[in-house]
Amino acid sequence: MGETMSRDYDVIILGSGPAGFSCAMQSAKFDKKALIIEANENFLGGTWINTGTVPSKSLRETASSIHRYTSQFGDEGIKAYDRFQMRDVLRYKDRVLATQNSEIKDSLIKNEVDTALGFGRLLDAHTVEVSSEDGEKKRFTADHILISTGATANKPDDFEIDHVTILDNRSILDIHYIPKRLVIVGTNIQAMEFATVFSALGTRVTVLNGQDDYLVFLDREIKEEFNLALEEARIQIFNRTRVLQVGPNPLRNCTEIKYEDKDTGEMHVVETELVLYFGDRKPNSARLGLEELGIKTDEKGFIEVDENNQTNVPSIYAAGDVIGHPGLASVSFSQGRIASCHMFGISRLDTESIIPYGIYAIPEIASVGLTEDEARSQIGDVTIGRAYYRNLTKANIARTPRGMLKLVFETESLRLLGVHIVGSGACDLIHTGQVVLNFGGSARYFLDTVHNYPTYSEAYRVAAFNGINYMYKGGQTYKTILKDE
């Protein structure tokens, strides 16, 4: 007891991203003393606030507004990159970041969470040494430690990112003009988001993908609908490519990318103004002292944890991107809270295993539960209900006809198994399906529930009736289909 009381804090948190921030806030609500250590001495919030989720989504919101305007009123022959200045687009992003940073600082102060700026390294299971940029070192102790240091993208093997014409996810947010041409190397979620964002700004976008396909986890029909949106936006995607060289062509005043088709071996050259690179992500777990303490990691360095986000060292927890999949800010918030509850022996509701994901492309994509192929493989007899945005009054009013909401449910019981959406507002709409899934509900809920009109939400009702009609045409009577469970 005396040893515990002699420690400086109840919990020390490495990193101020969503997992670290959530853990600090929850611990403060438990009347525990918390310290956040942030390696970036210029700002709090980590990638989440400053270079990742928030700034990229702010840029997307601006591009989406421009896209909606031109969809409704036309571009009058003037492309967005000629009509708008990038500084105006980024000014909105900067205002959002300033507000978010202020809110984080205010929340930490309000909840009496201490902060220390510098690089934190574990000395033992209860001690962290913080080294600041000026070389000063301080040591802090705590009963528990949470590692939430995030992850960063790997650098390319065949060319250098100069942050002038060859950019990464950070430097793309600081460019001074909207490019007329952009080549994106990589096809992870961020790559597809930025591809559609810049296309909405009038940029001609080409995507070079080294894999066989992209966004392979999507439901098949949702992927097909999204492909149609990409075709309408004239976004070109080349799969199974290998980038060989990136460099300037002074004679043509452009940047050239030379790449190889992996199947045929043919060489190709693409001319562009800017190149945007997205690599695989690696955990920020180096130099933390994990090996010395025997903390287990996988072959890539991601920290291994149990269902409570606890490592094999009982006093040390980890959460967020540093533990790997799924690498979503929304999940990281939950993981930080779960870790805090377990540290201090506070009971909590079990977190649902059905986690939604959202892709903030234009149009948005969101999904929760089983895809159609997964459901047919695991359940067998399933029914599909579809609602196309082009048939929704709201989508016609808003001029957003490209989209689809898809329900997957068990034929006999109508039990909902999955919801998949591509279209405007998908990342918000998905939570209705998530709630019904988590409570074991059925497609009947959507049949019996009144939805506001006109809204995108009524797509749930349309899709449910669409699925029921397929069952009726298959020989079942409505009385049988809609009987009480």
C-alpha positions as CSV (number, residue, x, y, z in Angstrom):
1,M,0.0,0.0,0.0
2,G,2.8,2.4,0.9
3,E,4.7,1.6,-2.3
4,T,1.6,2.4,-4.4
5,M,0.9,5.7,-2.7
6,S,4.5,6.8,-3.2
7,R,4.1,6.8,-7.0
8,D,3.6,10.1,-8.8
9,Y,0.5,9.1,-10.7
10,D,-2.2,6.5,-11.0
11,V,-1.7,6.2,-14.7
12,I,0.9,7.6,-17.2
13,I,-0.2,7.7,-20.8
14,L,2.3,7.8,-23.7
15,G,0.6,9.7,-26.6
16,S,-2.3,12.1,-26.7
17,G,-4.2,10.6,-29.6
18,P,-7.8,9.2,-29.3
19,A,-6.8,6.2,-27.2
20,G,-4.6,8.2,-24.8
21,F,-7.0,11.1,-24.6
22,S,-9.9,8.7,-23.9
23,C,-8.0,6.9,-21.2
24,A,-7.0,10.2,-19.5
25,M,-10.6,11.5,-19.5
26,Q,-12.0,8.2,-18.2
27,S,-9.4,7.9,-15.5
28,A,-10.0,11.5,-14.4
29,K,-13.7,10.7,-14.1
30,F,-12.7,7.9,-11.7
31,D,-10.9,10.5,-9.6
32,K,-7.5,9.2,-10.6
33,K,-4.4,11.2,-11.2
34,A,-3.2,11.0,-14.8
35,L,-0.2,12.3,-16.8
36,I,-0.1,12.4,-20.6
37,I,3.3,12.4,-22.2
38,E,3.4,13.7,-25.8
39,A,6.5,13.4,-28.0
40,N,5.4,16.3,-30.3
41,E,6.2,19.4,-28.4
42,N,4.2,21.6,-30.8
43,F,0.7,20.2,-30.3
44,L,-1.4,17.7,-28.5
45,G,-3.9,15.3,-30.1
46,G,-1.4,13.3,-32.2
47,T,-2.2,12.3,-35.7
48,W,-5.9,12.2,-34.9
49,I,-6.2,16.0,-34.6
50,N,-3.2,17.4,-36.4
51,T,-2.2,15.4,-39.4
52,G,-4.7,12.6,-39.8
53,T,-8.4,12.1,-39.2
54,V,-9.5,15.7,-38.5
55,P,-7.5,17.7,-41.1
56,S,-8.2,15.2,-43.9
57,K,-11.9,15.1,-43.1
58,S,-11.9,18.9,-43.0
59,L,-10.4,19.0,-46.5
60,R,-12.9,16.4,-47.6
61,E,-15.8,18.5,-46.2
62,T,-14.7,21.5,-48.2
63,A,-14.3,19.4,-51.4
64,S,-17.7,17.9,-50.8
65,S,-19.3,21.3,-50.5
66,I,-17.7,22.4,-53.8
67,H,-18.7,19.1,-55.4
68,R,-22.4,19.6,-54.3
69,Y,-22.4,23.1,-55.6
70,T,-21.1,22.1,-59.1
71,S,-23.4,19.1,-59.2
72,Q,-26.4,21.4,-58.6
73,F,-25.4,24.5,-60.6
74,G,-22.7,23.3,-63.0
75,D,-19.1,24.5,-63.1
76,E,-19.8,27.0,-66.0
77,G,-16.7,25.6,-67.7
78,I,-14.4,26.7,-64.9
79,K,-12.7,23.9,-63.0
80,A,-12.6,24.1,-59.2
81,Y,-8.8,24.5,-59.3
82,D,-9.2,27.7,-61.3
83,R,-12.2,29.0,-59.2
84,F,-10.8,28.3,-55.7
85,Q,-7.5,28.9,-54.1
86,M,-5.9,26.1,-52.0
87,R,-5.2,28.6,-49.3
88,D,-9.0,29.2,-49.0
89,V,-9.6,25.5,-48.8
90,L,-6.9,25.0,-46.2
91,R,-8.0,28.0,-44.2
92,Y,-11.2,26.1,-43.2
93,K,-9.0,23.1,-42.2
94,D,-6.8,25.3,-40.0
95,R,-9.8,26.9,-38.2
96,V,-11.1,23.4,-37.4
97,L,-7.6,22.3,-36.1
98,A,-7.4,25.4,-33.9
99,T,-10.8,24.7,-32.4
100,Q,-10.0,21.0,-31.8
101,N,-6.6,21.8,-30.3
102,S,-8.2,24.3,-28.0
103,E,-10.9,21.9,-26.9
104,I,-8.3,19.2,-26.1
105,K,-6.3,21.6,-23.9
106,D,-9.4,22.8,-22.2
107,S,-10.6,19.3,-21.5
108,L,-7.3,18.3,-20.0
109,I,-7.2,21.4,-17.8
110,K,-10.8,21.0,-16.8
111,N,-10.2,17.4,-15.7
112,E,-6.9,18.2,-14.1
113,V,-4.9,15.9,-16.3
114,D,-1.1,16.8,-16.3
115,T,0.9,16.9,-19.5
116,A,4.7,16.5,-20.2
117,L,6.2,17.2,-23.6
118,G,9.0,15.0,-24.8
119,F,9.8,11.4,-25.7
120,G,8.8,8.9,-23.1
121,R,10.7,5.6,-22.6
122,L,9.8,2.8,-20.1
123,L,12.5,2.2,-17.5
124,D,10.5,-0.4,-15.7
125,A,6.9,-1.6,-15.2
126,H,6.1,1.6,-13.3
127,T,8.6,4.3,-14.4
128,V,8.8,6.4,-17.5
129,E,11.7,8.7,-18.4
130,V,10.8,11.8,-20.5
131,S,13.5,13.4,-22.7
132,S,12.7,16.9,-24.0
133,E,14.1,18.4,-27.2
134,D,16.5,20.6,-25.1
135,G,18.0,17.4,-23.6
136,E,16.4,17.7,-20.2
137,K,15.3,14.3,-18.7
138,K,12.6,13.7,-16.0
139,R,11.3,10.6,-14.5
140,F,7.7,9.8,-13.4
141,T,6.2,6.8,-11.8
142,A,2.7,5.4,-11.9
143,D,0.6,2.3,-10.9
144,H,-0.3,1.8,-14.5
145,I,1.1,2.8,-17.9
146,L,-0.8,3.0,-21.2
147,I,1.2,3.0,-24.5
148,S,-0.8,4.8,-27.2
149,T,2.0,6.1,-29.4
150,G,0.2,5.4,-32.7
151,A,1.7,4.4,-36.1
152,T,3.3,6.0,-39.1
153,A,3.5,5.2,-42.8
154,N,6.6,3.3,-44.1
155,K,8.7,5.2,-46.6
156,P,8.9,4.2,-50.2
157,D,11.7,2.0,-51.4
158,D,12.3,3.4,-54.9
159,F,12.0,7.1,-54.4
160,E,12.3,9.9,-51.8
161,I,9.4,12.0,-50.4
162,D,10.7,15.6,-50.8
163,H,7.4,17.2,-49.6
164,V,7.5,19.5,-52.6
165,T,6.3,17.5,-55.6
166,I,6.4,14.1,-53.9
167,L,4.1,14.2,-50.8
168,D,2.8,12.1,-48.0
169,N,-0.4,12.3,-46.0
170,R,1.0,15.2,-43.9
171,S,2.6,17.4,-46.6
172,I,-0.4,17.1,-48.9
173,L,-2.4,19.1,-46.3
174,D,0.0,22.1,-46.7
175,I,0.2,22.5,-50.5
176,H,-0.4,26.0,-51.9
177,Y,-2.5,25.2,-55.0
178,I,-5.0,22.7,-56.2
179,P,-3.1,20.5,-58.7
180,K,-4.5,19.8,-62.2
181,R,-3.0,16.3,-62.1
182,L,-2.2,14.0,-59.2
183,V,-0.9,10.5,-59.1
184,I,-1.5,8.5,-55.9
185,V,0.7,5.6,-55.1
186,G,-1.1,3.1,-52.9
187,T,-4.7,2.1,-52.4
188,N,-5.4,1.9,-48.7
189,I,-8.5,3.7,-47.3
190,Q,-6.7,7.1,-47.1
191,A,-5.5,6.8,-50.7
192,M,-9.1,6.3,-52.0
193,E,-10.4,9.1,-49.8
194,F,-7.8,11.6,-51.1
195,A,-8.4,10.4,-54.7
196,T,-12.1,11.3,-54.5
197,V,-11.4,14.5,-52.6
198,F,-9.0,15.9,-55.2
199,S,-11.2,14.7,-58.0
200,A,-14.1,16.7,-56.5
201,L,-11.7,19.7,-56.7
202,G,-11.3,19.2,-60.4
203,T,-8.0,17.4,-60.3
204,R,-7.3,14.5,-62.8
205,V,-6.4,11.6,-60.5
206,T,-4.5,8.4,-61.3
207,V,-4.0,5.7,-58.7
208,L,-1.2,3.2,-59.0
209,N,-1.9,0.1,-56.9
210,G,0.7,-2.6,-56.2
211,Q,-1.9,-5.2,-55.1
212,D,-4.3,-7.3,-57.1
213,D,-7.2,-5.1,-56.1
214,Y,-8.3,-2.4,-53.7
215,L,-10.7,-2.2,-50.8
216,V,-11.1,-6.0,-51.0
217,F,-13.0,-6.2,-47.7
218,L,-16.0,-4.4,-49.2
219,D,-19.3,-6.1,-49.9
220,R,-19.2,-7.0,-53.6
221,E,-22.2,-4.9,-54.7
222,I,-21.1,-1.9,-52.7
223,K,-17.7,-2.1,-54.4
224,E,-19.4,-2.2,-57.8
225,E,-21.4,0.9,-57.0
226,F,-18.3,2.7,-55.7
227,N,-16.5,1.7,-58.9
228,L,-19.2,3.4,-60.9
229,A,-18.7,6.6,-58.8
230,L,-15.0,6.4,-59.6
231,E,-15.7,6.0,-63.3
232,E,-18.0,9.1,-63.2
233,A,-15.3,11.1,-61.5
234,R,-12.8,9.8,-64.2
235,I,-10.4,8.4,-61.6
236,Q,-8.1,5.9,-63.2
237,I,-6.9,3.0,-61.1
238,F,-4.1,0.6,-62.3
239,N,-3.7,-2.6,-60.3
240,R,-0.6,-4.8,-60.0
241,T,1.9,-2.1,-60.7
242,R,5.4,-1.5,-59.5
243,V,6.7,2.0,-59.4
244,L,10.3,2.1,-60.7
245,Q,11.2,5.8,-60.7
246,V,9.8,9.2,-59.8
247,G,11.5,12.4,-61.0
248,P,11.2,15.7,-62.8
249,N,11.0,16.2,-66.5
250,P,12.3,19.7,-67.1
251,L,11.6,19.7,-70.8
252,R,7.9,19.1,-70.2
253,N,7.8,20.9,-66.9
254,C,6.2,18.1,-65.0
255,T,7.0,15.1,-62.7
256,E,7.2,11.7,-64.3
257,I,6.4,8.4,-62.8
258,K,7.8,5.3,-64.5
259,Y,6.0,2.1,-63.5
260,E,5.9,-1.5,-64.6
261,D,2.9,-3.8,-65.1
262,K,3.6,-6.8,-62.9
263,D,1.8,-9.2,-65.3
264,T,3.1,-8.2,-68.6
265,G,6.4,-6.4,-67.6
266,E,5.4,-3.5,-69.8
267,M,6.8,-0.1,-68.9
268,H,4.5,3.0,-68.6
269,V,5.1,6.7,-67.9
270,V,2.6,9.0,-66.3
271,E,3.0,12.8,-66.2
272,T,1.7,14.7,-63.2
273,E,2.2,17.8,-61.1
274,L,2.2,16.1,-57.7
275,V,2.7,12.6,-56.4
276,L,1.0,11.4,-53.2
277,Y,2.4,8.3,-51.5
278,F,0.6,6.0,-49.0
279,G,2.6,3.1,-47.6
280,D,1.9,0.4,-45.1
281,R,1.7,1.6,-41.5
282,K,4.3,0.6,-38.9
283,P,3.8,1.0,-35.1
284,N,5.6,3.7,-33.2
285,S,7.0,1.1,-30.8
286,A,10.7,1.5,-31.3
287,R,12.9,2.9,-28.5
288,L,10.1,2.6,-25.9
289,G,12.0,0.0,-23.9
290,L,9.6,-2.8,-24.8
291,E,12.2,-5.5,-25.3
292,E,14.0,-4.7,-22.0
293,L,10.7,-5.3,-20.2
294,G,9.7,-8.3,-22.2
295,I,6.5,-6.8,-23.6
296,K,5.3,-9.0,-26.4
297,T,5.0,-7.7,-30.0
298,D,4.2,-9.3,-33.3
299,E,6.7,-9.6,-36.1
300,K,5.9,-6.0,-37.3
301,G,6.3,-4.5,-33.9
302,F,2.6,-4.1,-33.0
303,I,2.1,-4.6,-29.3
304,E,0.1,-7.7,-28.3
305,V,-2.8,-7.1,-25.9
306,D,-5.8,-9.1,-24.5
307,E,-9.5,-8.1,-24.5
308,N,-8.8,-5.5,-21.8
309,N,-5.9,-3.9,-23.8
310,Q,-3.5,-5.3,-21.2
311,T,0.0,-6.5,-22.3
312,N,1.8,-9.5,-20.8
313,V,3.2,-7.1,-18.2
314,P,0.2,-6.6,-15.9
315,S,0.8,-2.9,-15.1
316,I,1.3,-1.9,-18.8
317,Y,-1.5,-1.5,-21.3
318,A,-1.6,-0.5,-25.0
319,A,-4.3,0.9,-27.3
320,G,-4.8,2.6,-30.6
321,D,-2.8,2.1,-33.8
322,V,0.2,0.8,-31.9
323,I,-1.6,-2.5,-31.4
324,G,-2.6,-2.8,-35.1
325,H,-6.0,-3.7,-36.6
326,P,-8.4,-2.1,-37.1
327,G,-6.5,1.3,-36.7
328,L,-9.7,3.4,-36.5
329,A,-9.9,6.5,-34.3
330,S,-13.4,5.5,-33.3
331,V,-12.1,2.1,-32.0
332,S,-9.1,3.8,-30.3
333,F,-11.4,5.9,-28.2
334,S,-13.2,2.8,-27.0
335,Q,-9.9,1.0,-26.3
336,G,-8.5,3.8,-24.1
337,R,-11.7,3.7,-22.1
338,I,-11.6,-0.1,-21.7
339,A,-8.0,0.0,-20.5
340,S,-8.9,2.6,-17.9
341,C,-11.8,0.6,-16.6
342,H,-9.7,-2.5,-16.2
343,M,-6.8,-0.7,-14.6
344,F,-9.0,0.6,-11.8
345,G,-11.3,-2.4,-11.5
346,I,-14.4,-0.5,-12.7
347,S,-17.1,-2.7,-14.3
348,R,-18.2,-1.8,-17.8
349,L,-20.6,-3.0,-20.4
350,D,-18.9,-5.4,-22.7
351,T,-18.0,-3.6,-25.9
352,E,-20.0,-5.0,-28.9
353,S,-18.0,-7.1,-31.2
354,I,-19.8,-5.6,-34.2
355,I,-17.7,-2.6,-35.1
356,P,-18.7,-0.3,-37.9
357,Y,-16.2,1.2,-40.3
358,G,-16.5,4.3,-42.4
359,I,-14.6,5.4,-45.5
360,Y,-14.8,9.2,-46.0
361,A,-14.5,9.2,-49.7
362,I,-16.9,11.0,-52.1
363,P,-19.3,9.2,-51.9
364,E,-18.9,7.8,-48.4
365,I,-18.8,4.1,-47.7
366,A,-19.8,2.4,-44.4
367,S,-20.4,-1.2,-43.3
368,V,-21.2,-3.2,-40.2
369,G,-21.8,-7.0,-39.8
370,L,-21.5,-9.7,-42.5
371,T,-21.1,-9.1,-46.2
372,E,-23.5,-11.0,-48.5
373,D,-20.7,-13.6,-49.4
374,E,-19.8,-14.0,-45.7
375,A,-23.5,-14.5,-44.7
376,R,-24.1,-17.1,-47.4
377,S,-21.0,-19.0,-46.3
378,Q,-21.7,-18.9,-42.6
379,I,-25.6,-18.9,-42.4
380,G,-26.7,-20.3,-45.8
381,D,-30.2,-19.1,-46.6
382,V,-30.1,-15.3,-46.6
383,T,-32.1,-12.6,-48.3
384,I,-30.8,-9.3,-49.7
385,G,-32.7,-6.0,-49.6
386,R,-31.4,-3.1,-51.7
387,A,-32.3,0.6,-51.8
388,Y,-30.7,2.7,-54.6
389,Y,-30.1,6.4,-53.9
390,R,-31.5,7.3,-57.3
391,N,-34.9,6.1,-56.1
392,L,-34.8,8.3,-52.9
393,T,-36.5,11.7,-52.9
394,K,-33.8,13.1,-50.7
395,A,-31.0,12.0,-53.0
396,N,-32.9,13.5,-56.0
397,I,-33.3,16.8,-54.1
398,A,-29.7,16.9,-53.1
399,R,-28.4,15.7,-56.5
400,T,-26.6,12.7,-55.0
401,P,-28.1,9.8,-57.0
402,R,-25.0,7.6,-56.8
403,G,-25.4,5.3,-53.9
404,M,-26.9,2.2,-52.4
405,L,-28.0,0.8,-49.0
406,K,-27.9,-3.0,-48.7
407,L,-29.4,-5.2,-46.0
408,V,-28.4,-8.8,-45.4
409,F,-30.7,-10.8,-43.3
410,E,-31.6,-14.4,-42.5
411,T,-34.5,-15.6,-44.6
412,E,-36.3,-17.7,-42.0
413,S,-36.2,-15.3,-39.0
414,L,-35.5,-12.0,-40.8
415,R,-32.6,-11.5,-38.3
416,L,-30.3,-8.7,-39.5
417,L,-26.8,-9.9,-40.4
418,G,-25.2,-6.9,-42.1
419,V,-25.7,-3.4,-43.4
420,H,-23.6,-1.9,-46.2
421,I,-23.9,1.6,-47.6
422,V,-22.2,3.7,-50.3
423,G,-23.5,7.2,-50.8
424,S,-24.0,10.5,-49.2
425,G,-24.2,10.3,-45.4
426,A,-23.2,6.6,-45.2
427,C,-20.9,7.0,-42.2
428,D,-23.8,8.5,-40.2
429,L,-26.5,6.2,-41.5
430,I,-24.6,3.1,-40.6
431,H,-25.3,3.5,-36.9
432,T,-29.0,2.8,-37.2
433,G,-28.1,-0.6,-38.6
434,Q,-25.4,-1.1,-35.9
435,V,-27.9,-0.6,-33.1
436,V,-30.4,-3.1,-34.6
437,L,-27.5,-5.6,-35.1
438,N,-26.2,-5.2,-31.6
439,F,-29.7,-5.9,-30.1
440,G,-30.3,-8.9,-32.3
441,G,-33.1,-7.2,-34.3
442,S,-34.6,-8.1,-37.6
443,A,-35.6,-6.5,-40.8
444,R,-39.1,-6.1,-39.3
445,Y,-37.8,-3.1,-37.4
446,F,-37.3,-1.1,-40.6
447,L,-40.8,-2.2,-41.9
448,D,-42.5,-1.0,-38.7
449,T,-40.6,2.2,-38.0
450,V,-41.6,5.6,-39.4
451,H,-38.7,7.5,-41.0
452,N,-38.7,11.2,-41.6
453,Y,-39.4,12.1,-45.2
454,P,-37.5,13.0,-47.3
455,T,-34.3,11.6,-45.7
456,Y,-31.5,9.2,-46.6
457,S,-32.6,7.2,-43.6
458,E,-35.8,6.0,-45.4
459,A,-33.4,3.8,-47.5
460,Y,-33.6,1.3,-44.6
461,R,-37.4,1.0,-45.1
462,V,-37.0,0.8,-48.9
463,A,-34.3,-1.9,-48.6
464,A,-36.4,-3.9,-46.1
465,F,-39.4,-4.0,-48.3
466,N,-37.2,-4.8,-51.3
467,G,-35.9,-7.9,-49.5
468,I,-39.4,-8.9,-48.4
469,N,-40.7,-8.6,-51.9
470,Y,-38.0,-11.0,-53.1
471,M,-39.2,-13.5,-50.6
472,Y,-42.8,-13.0,-51.7
473,K,-41.8,-13.6,-55.3
474,G,-40.0,-16.7,-54.2
475,G,-43.3,-18.2,-53.0
476,Q,-43.8,-17.1,-49.4
477,T,-46.9,-15.3,-48.4
478,Y,-46.7,-11.9,-46.7
479,K,-48.6,-13.4,-43.7
480,T,-45.9,-16.0,-43.3
481,I,-43.1,-13.6,-43.8
482,L,-44.3,-11.0,-41.4
483,K,-45.6,-13.3,-38.6
484,D,-44.5,-12.5,-35.1
485,E,-41.1,-13.9,-34.1
